[in-house]
């Protein structure tokens, strides 16, 4: 049996407490994840205890072990985060989203990169009867959306590869090759475009929301029916889109793990 911390005059840390600390460490891990030894060092817990806790967390889907034996957030932990998003006040996004809705009359969304998925965290629908309806918590396809193309263009290549693998599995390399020219243009212009690839009849433009290191943590988009939201009209709104995305980039926004 491991000696109690109370024997050393230190507060006793329960097994449940260590379990929760390990969840927090994995949730806040850098992109590549953390090894068992790194988790043990950061948590100040014996490797044998970390190993037992990690197995239990993995059984419950709270962590996921990668082929290189590093640990990253698992599906259950990510699902908890998504449910929490629905309860988070969207005040930090409201001004930018509402300003673009008022200007364009079209639907405006904010998506954040959570784990290896792009998830809607704020949305205002168009005032027009004809519109594409989406909801906070929806996961956006990275390869078929303006948001996704912006994010793929503004993250490190290895991160982009993981995002694509999460979405399309073994076809990730082929999809990236097909998108190469479009992603290069997106990076050059700072604008991602979707011309009816996400949904027939839908046009969307997006700009990146950047973290302190210049990498995308999400995107801000405007979308509408292509018959009404013409290419010319969309291009006219790009300065405002860039401006509002820049403002969001300066906020302390939840950064993906």
KAQUIFEN-V183360 format. One record per pair of residues at least 12 apart in sequence whose ideal C-beta (glycine too) atoms are under 6 Angstrom apart, sorted by the first residue. I is the first residue (numbers start at 1). J is the second residue. Records with the same first field share a line. If there is no record, write none. Layout:
# KAQUIFEN-V183360
I = J + J
This chain:
# KAQUIFEN-V183360
18 = 45
19 = 53
21 = 43
22 = 53
23 = 62
25 = 39 + 42 + 43
26 = 63 + 71 + 73
27 = 73 + 257
31 = 159
32 = 70
33 = 66 + 70 + 71 + 72
34 = 71
35 = 70
36 = 50 + 51
60 = 76
61 = 74 + 75 + 76
62 = 74 + 76 + 77
73 = 115 + 257
78 = 115
82 = 137
85 = 121
86 = 136 + 137
90 = 122
92 = 251
93 = 110 + 122
96 = 244 + 247 + 248
97 = 122 + 124
100 = 222 + 244
101 = 124
103 = 240
104 = 222 + 237
105 = 127
106 = 126 + 222 + 224 + 229
107 = 125 + 126 + 131 + 223
108 = 124 + 222
109 = 123 + 221
110 = 122 + 220
111 = 140 + 147 + 218 + 219
112 = 218
113 = 151 + 217 + 218 + 256
114 = 256
116 = 162 + 163 + 166
117 = 139
118 = 140 + 142 + 147 + 148 + 151
119 = 139
120 = 136 + 138
123 = 136
130 = 225
132 = 199 + 202
141 = 167
142 = 163 + 167
143 = 175
144 = 197 + 198
145 = 194 + 198
146 = 192 + 193 + 194 + 204 + 205 + 206 + 221
147 = 206 + 219 + 221
149 = 186 + 192
150 = 192 + 206 + 208 + 219
151 = 216 + 219
152 = 183
153 = 183 + 186 + 187
154 = 208 + 216
155 = 215 + 216
164 = 176
191 = 205 + 207 + 238
192 = 206
193 = 205
201 = 225 + 226
203 = 226 + 229
204 = 221 + 223
205 = 222 + 234
206 = 219 + 221
207 = 220 + 241 + 242 + 245
209 = 245 + 248 + 249
210 = 249
211 = 255
217 = 253 + 255
220 = 245
